Structure formats: C-alpha cells, structure tokens
C-alpha cells in the first residue's frame, strides 16, 4: 500500500486500483500512473484523476453518461492491444473538465475522452471525436 500526498490530503493507494496510461496523456506523456479520487459521499459526480507520478497534477473528470454523451468509438487493433481489451463492455469513458473564463462554470472535452479498460486498468486518450459541450446543471 502506497501513501501519496495530494492537494486532497494523504491518500492510501492500493496497487490494484492504479490506472495506467502507457502513452501518458497528450501534453503529459511522462505521467502514466493515476488514481481516481472522489468526495466521500454516495454517487459523487466529479472525480479527480490524480497523478501518482506528480502530486501536483490532477484532472477533474466525469463519466460520459453523466452528461448524456454517447460515443461510437472505433479503436484500432493497436489501441485494443494497448488496453488489453477483449470485451467492449469493459470500457468506460471519462471526460476531462475545464473551468471557463467566459462566465460558464465548466466545459467538458468531448473531443478527447479517456478510454479506460476497467478490467485491465489501462487507459488512453482518444482524440478528434466531437466538439466540446458546455453544461450548467450536471455538476
């Protein structure tokens, strides 16, 4: 069991809960190990993808289902191999949130969802899919 310090305090990390992005995330390729954190309450809406390689790096994320965003994503053979994906039902999609300066509270990057195989705990960011959406009441 590893203990990490984050902006959310000290967190115990069970090695079986670590998400690995073998290629990192665009712009953050050197950071490959992450832990999903959330508020200690039932059915949290916003999650934090906390880097285990840099305690100062975390992304706010939500499930695509929370926003009603549906995808028909085609993964290449290379991407399926990278994710060790055998069953499409093992995939979950997360959208990275960003605070807006234009007065809108948040936007979700729907052009580049995080594709995670929940069984293997491997992920990648699939780019170039849709336009960003802005929402007000979901979070």
C-alpha positions in Angstrom: 0.0 0.0 0.0 1.4 3.3 -1.1 0.6 6.6 0.6 0.7 9.7 -1.6 0.3 13.4 -0.7 -2.2 15.3 -2.9 -4.0 18.6 -2.8 -6.8 16.5 -1.3 -4.6 15.3 1.6 -2.8 12.0 2.1 -4.3 9.1 0.2 -3.6 5.4 0.5 -3.3 3.7 -2.9 -3.9 0.0 -3.3 -1.8 -1.1 -6.2 -4.9 -2.9 -7.6 -6.6 0.4 -8.1 -3.9 2.2 -10.1 -4.9 3.3 -13.7 -2.0 3.2 -16.1 -1.9 5.2 -19.3 1.0 3.5 -21.1 1.4 6.5 -23.5 0.6 9.1 -20.9 -1.9 11.8 -21.8 -1.3 14.4 -24.6 0.9 17.1 -23.2 1.6 14.9 -20.1 3.3 11.9 -21.7 5.8 11.4 -18.8 2.9 10.8 -16.3 1.5 7.3 -16.7 0.1 6.2 -13.3 -3.1 7.6 -11.9 -5.6 7.1 -9.2 -9.3 8.1 -9.4 -10.4 10.0 -6.3 -13.8 11.4 -5.3 -15.6 13.1 -2.5 -16.6 10.8 0.4 -20.3 10.8 -0.4 -22.7 8.5 -2.2 -22.7 8.7 -6.0 -20.1 11.5 -6.5 -20.5 13.3 -9.9 -17.0 14.8 -10.2 -13.9 12.6 -9.9 -10.3 13.5 -9.9 -7.7 11.7 -11.9 -4.7 12.1 -9.6 -1.2 11.5 -11.0 0.9 9.2 -8.9 4.0 10.4 -10.7 3.4 14.1 -9.7 1.4 15.0 -6.7 0.6 18.5 -8.2 -1.1 17.0 -11.3 -4.8 16.1 -11.2 -7.6 16.4 -13.7 -11.3 16.8 -12.9 -13.3 14.2 -14.8 -16.9 13.0 -15.2 -18.4 9.9 -16.8 -19.7 10.5 -20.3 -23.1 9.1 -19.1 -23.4 11.9 -16.6 -23.7 14.4 -19.5 -25.7 12.1 -21.7 -22.8 11.9 -24.3 -22.8 8.7 -26.3 -20.0 7.6 -28.5 -19.5 5.1 -31.3 -15.7 4.9 -30.9 -13.7 2.6 -33.1 -10.4 1.6 -31.6 -7.6 0.3 -33.8 -6.1 -3.1 -33.2 -3.0 -1.3 -31.7 -5.3 0.6 -29.2 -7.2 -2.6 -28.3 -3.9 -4.3 -27.7 -2.6 -1.4 -25.6 -5.7 -1.6 -23.5 -5.7 -5.4 -23.4 -9.3 -5.1 -24.4 -11.1 -8.3 -25.1 -14.7 -7.2 -24.3 -16.2 -3.8 -25.3 -18.3 -3.9 -22.1 -15.1 -3.5 -20.1 -14.7 0.1 -21.4 -15.7 3.2 -19.5 -15.3 6.8 -20.8 -14.3 9.8 -18.8 -14.4 13.4 -19.9 -11.9 16.0 -18.7 -13.4 19.1 -17.3 -12.1 22.7 -17.7 -13.2 25.9 -15.9 -14.3 28.5 -18.4 -13.3 32.2 -18.3 -16.4 33.2 -20.3 -18.8 33.1 -17.3 -19.8 29.5 -18.0 -19.0 27.2 -15.0 -17.4 24.3 -16.8 -16.9 22.6 -20.1 -16.2 19.0 -20.9 -13.7 18.0 -23.6 -15.8 15.7 -25.7 -13.2 15.6 -28.5 -10.8 13.6 -26.5 -12.4 11.2 -24.0 -10.4 9.0 -21.7 -11.0 5.4 -22.7 -10.4 3.0 -19.8 -10.5 -0.7 -19.7 -11.8 -1.3 -16.1 -10.7 -4.9 -16.2 -7.0 -4.3 -17.0 -7.0 -0.8 -15.5 -5.3 0.5 -18.7 -6.3 3.7 -20.5 -5.7 6.1 -23.3 -7.0 9.4 -24.5 -8.8 9.1 -27.9 -8.6 12.4 -29.7 -10.5 14.1 -32.5 -14.1 12.9 -31.9 -16.6 15.7 -31.2 -16.9 19.4 -30.4 -16.7 20.5 -26.7 -20.0 20.8 -24.9 -20.8 23.3 -22.2 -23.2 22.4 -19.3 -24.6 24.1 -16.3 -26.6 21.9 -14.1 -25.0 18.5 -14.3 -22.2 19.1 -11.7 
